[in-house]
Amino acid sequence: MDRHEIEGHEVVEKTVKPTGNGAHVYLPKSWIGATVKVVRTSELDTDSDE
């Protein structure tokens, strides 16, 4: 696992949910218009068909 250091103001931990042909992470409405960065913190499921 790589280690990354990111400066920011707030952190939330969410689970990515499937939607259509992609996936979403829902964040607080107050974050609308904010710039965010997403970091995957778990291994990918290699048994997945995608």
Chimera marker file (.cmm) of the C-alpha trace (Angstrom):
<marker_set name="trace">
<marker id="1" x="0.000" y="0.000" z="0.000" r="1" g="1" b="0" radius="0.5"/>
<marker id="2" x="1.272" y="3.472" z="-0.863" r="1" g="1" b="0" radius="0.5"/>
<marker id="3" x="1.183" y="6.270" z="1.675" r="1" g="1" b="0" radius="0.5"/>
<marker id="4" x="-0.116" y="9.683" z="0.587" r="1" g="1" b="0" radius="0.5"/>
<marker id="5" x="-0.260" y="12.876" z="2.587" r="1" g="1" b="0" radius="0.5"/>
<marker id="6" x="-3.069" y="15.270" z="1.684" r="1" g="1" b="0" radius="0.5"/>
<marker id="7" x="-3.764" y="18.611" z="3.337" r="1" g="1" b="0" radius="0.5"/>
<marker id="8" x="-7.441" y="19.280" z="3.842" r="1" g="1" b="0" radius="0.5"/>
<marker id="9" x="-10.224" y="20.546" z="6.066" r="1" g="1" b="0" radius="0.5"/>
<marker id="10" x="-12.437" y="17.532" z="6.705" r="1" g="1" b="0" radius="0.5"/>
<marker id="11" x="-12.459" y="13.751" z="6.175" r="1" g="1" b="0" radius="0.5"/>
<marker id="12" x="-15.407" y="11.390" z="5.721" r="1" g="1" b="0" radius="0.5"/>
<marker id="13" x="-15.207" y="7.623" z="5.264" r="1" g="1" b="0" radius="0.5"/>
<marker id="14" x="-17.789" y="6.105" z="2.908" r="1" g="1" b="0" radius="0.5"/>
<marker id="15" x="-18.392" y="2.915" z="0.932" r="1" g="1" b="0" radius="0.5"/>
<marker id="16" x="-18.605" y="3.262" z="-2.850" r="1" g="1" b="0" radius="0.5"/>
<marker id="17" x="-22.010" y="2.111" z="-4.184" r="1" g="1" b="0" radius="0.5"/>
<marker id="18" x="-22.756" y="0.857" z="-7.714" r="1" g="1" b="0" radius="0.5"/>
<marker id="19" x="-24.911" y="3.042" z="-9.939" r="1" g="1" b="0" radius="0.5"/>
<marker id="20" x="-25.513" y="2.550" z="-13.669" r="1" g="1" b="0" radius="0.5"/>
<marker id="21" x="-22.194" y="1.752" z="-15.368" r="1" g="1" b="0" radius="0.5"/>
<marker id="22" x="-20.146" y="3.376" z="-12.613" r="1" g="1" b="0" radius="0.5"/>
<marker id="23" x="-20.143" y="4.063" z="-8.900" r="1" g="1" b="0" radius="0.5"/>
<marker id="24" x="-20.911" y="6.942" z="-6.511" r="1" g="1" b="0" radius="0.5"/>
<marker id="25" x="-19.874" y="8.170" z="-3.119" r="1" g="1" b="0" radius="0.5"/>
<marker id="26" x="-22.411" y="10.485" z="-1.499" r="1" g="1" b="0" radius="0.5"/>
<marker id="27" x="-20.945" y="13.438" z="0.394" r="1" g="1" b="0" radius="0.5"/>
<marker id="28" x="-22.493" y="16.152" z="2.560" r="1" g="1" b="0" radius="0.5"/>
<marker id="29" x="-24.625" y="18.675" z="0.668" r="1" g="1" b="0" radius="0.5"/>
<marker id="30" x="-22.505" y="21.441" z="2.221" r="1" g="1" b="0" radius="0.5"/>
<marker id="31" x="-19.595" y="20.170" z="0.079" r="1" g="1" b="0" radius="0.5"/>
<marker id="32" x="-21.321" y="21.111" z="-3.201" r="1" g="1" b="0" radius="0.5"/>
<marker id="33" x="-18.890" y="23.188" z="-5.263" r="1" g="1" b="0" radius="0.5"/>
<marker id="34" x="-15.871" y="22.074" z="-3.196" r="1" g="1" b="0" radius="0.5"/>
<marker id="35" x="-12.798" y="20.410" z="-4.682" r="1" g="1" b="0" radius="0.5"/>
<marker id="36" x="-12.302" y="16.915" z="-3.265" r="1" g="1" b="0" radius="0.5"/>
<marker id="37" x="-9.847" y="14.022" z="-3.665" r="1" g="1" b="0" radius="0.5"/>
<marker id="38" x="-10.803" y="10.372" z="-3.351" r="1" g="1" b="0" radius="0.5"/>
<marker id="39" x="-8.279" y="7.788" z="-2.137" r="1" g="1" b="0" radius="0.5"/>
<marker id="40" x="-9.018" y="4.055" z="-2.296" r="1" g="1" b="0" radius="0.5"/>
<marker id="41" x="-7.924" y="2.535" z="1.023" r="1" g="1" b="0" radius="0.5"/>
<marker id="42" x="-8.762" y="-1.151" z="0.462" r="1" g="1" b="0" radius="0.5"/>
<marker id="43" x="-7.673" y="-3.764" z="-2.042" r="1" g="1" b="0" radius="0.5"/>
<marker id="44" x="-9.816" y="-4.289" z="-5.152" r="1" g="1" b="0" radius="0.5"/>
<marker id="45" x="-11.891" y="-7.462" z="-5.413" r="1" g="1" b="0" radius="0.5"/>
<marker id="46" x="-10.043" y="-9.343" z="-8.185" r="1" g="1" b="0" radius="0.5"/>
<marker id="47" x="-12.905" y="-11.880" z="-8.459" r="1" g="1" b="0" radius="0.5"/>
<marker id="48" x="-15.225" y="-9.160" z="-9.837" r="1" g="1" b="0" radius="0.5"/>
<marker id="49" x="-16.330" y="-9.338" z="-13.480" r="1" g="1" b="0" radius="0.5"/>
<marker id="50" x="-15.558" y="-5.628" z="-13.991" r="1" g="1" b="0" radius="0.5"/>
<link id1="1" id2="2" r="1" g="1" b="0" radius="0.2"/>
<link id1="2" id2="3" r="1" g="1" b="0" radius="0.2"/>
<link id1="3" id2="4" r="1" g="1" b="0" radius="0.2"/>
<link id1="4" id2="5" r="1" g="1" b="0" radius="0.2"/>
<link id1="5" id2="6" r="1" g="1" b="0" radius="0.2"/>
<link id1="6" id2="7" r="1" g="1" b="0" radius="0.2"/>
<link id1="7" id2="8" r="1" g="1" b="0" radius="0.2"/>
<link id1="8" id2="9" r="1" g="1" b="0" radius="0.2"/>
<link id1="9" id2="10" r="1" g="1" b="0" radius="0.2"/>
<link id1="10" id2="11" r="1" g="1" b="0" radius="0.2"/>
<link id1="11" id2="12" r="1" g="1" b="0" radius="0.2"/>
<link id1="12" id2="13" r="1" g="1" b="0" radius="0.2"/>
<link id1="13" id2="14" r="1" g="1" b="0" radius="0.2"/>
<link id1="14" id2="15" r="1" g="1" b="0" radius="0.2"/>
<link id1="15" id2="16" r="1" g="1" b="0" radius="0.2"/>
<link id1="16" id2="17" r="1" g="1" b="0" radius="0.2"/>
<link id1="17" id2="18" r="1" g="1" b="0" radius="0.2"/>
<link id1="18" id2="19" r="1" g="1" b="0" radius="0.2"/>
<link id1="19" id2="20" r="1" g="1" b="0" radius="0.2"/>
<link id1="20" id2="21" r="1" g="1" b="0" radius="0.2"/>
<link id1="21" id2="22" r="1" g="1" b="0" radius="0.2"/>
<link id1="22" id2="23" r="1" g="1" b="0" radius="0.2"/>
<link id1="23" id2="24" r="1" g="1" b="0" radius="0.2"/>
<link id1="24" id2="25" r="1" g="1" b="0" radius="0.2"/>
<link id1="25" id2="26" r="1" g="1" b="0" radius="0.2"/>
<link id1="26" id2="27" r="1" g="1" b="0" radius="0.2"/>
<link id1="27" id2="28" r="1" g="1" b="0" radius="0.2"/>
<link id1="28" id2="29" r="1" g="1" b="0" radius="0.2"/>
<link id1="29" id2="30" r="1" g="1" b="0" radius="0.2"/>
<link id1="30" id2="31" r="1" g="1" b="0" radius="0.2"/>
<link id1="31" id2="32" r="1" g="1" b="0" radius="0.2"/>
<link id1="32" id2="33" r="1" g="1" b="0" radius="0.2"/>
<link id1="33" id2="34" r="1" g="1" b="0" radius="0.2"/>
<link id1="34" id2="35" r="1" g="1" b="0" radius="0.2"/>
<link id1="35" id2="36" r="1" g="1" b="0" radius="0.2"/>
<link id1="36" id2="37" r="1" g="1" b="0" radius="0.2"/>
<link id1="37" id2="38" r="1" g="1" b="0" radius="0.2"/>
<link id1="38" id2="39" r="1" g="1" b="0" radius="0.2"/>
<link id1="39" id2="40" r="1" g="1" b="0" radius="0.2"/>
<link id1="40" id2="41" r="1" g="1" b="0" radius="0.2"/>
<link id1="41" id2="42" r="1" g="1" b="0" radius="0.2"/>
<link id1="42" id2="43" r="1" g="1" b="0" radius="0.2"/>
<link id1="43" id2="44" r="1" g="1" b="0" radius="0.2"/>
<link id1="44" id2="45" r="1" g="1" b="0" radius="0.2"/>
<link id1="45" id2="46" r="1" g="1" b="0" radius="0.2"/>
<link id1="46" id2="47" r="1" g="1" b="0" radius="0.2"/>
<link id1="47" id2="48" r="1" g="1" b="0" radius="0.2"/>
<link id1="48" id2="49" r="1" g="1" b="0" radius="0.2"/>
<link id1="49" id2="50" r="1" g="1" b="0" radius="0.2"/>
</marker_set>
